[in-house]
């Protein structure tokens, strides 16, 4: 996959648990886990915005392009 999700890295940097982030942004832990694993086809901008707000980061901190 060319787009890598670094959500787990940001959670570790912020010393936040997935459950706490899921509660803070209003999505299920299951959906957050799927996002962390890169097993989603897309992410809504409002979800991305909520994650960035909760983790005090930029979208580029969460998503990375890697050429195959």
Secondary structure, DSSP 8 states (H G I E B T S, - for coil): --EEE-HHHHHHHTT--HHHHHHHHT--HHHHHHHHTT--S---HHHHHHHHHHHT--HHHHEEE---
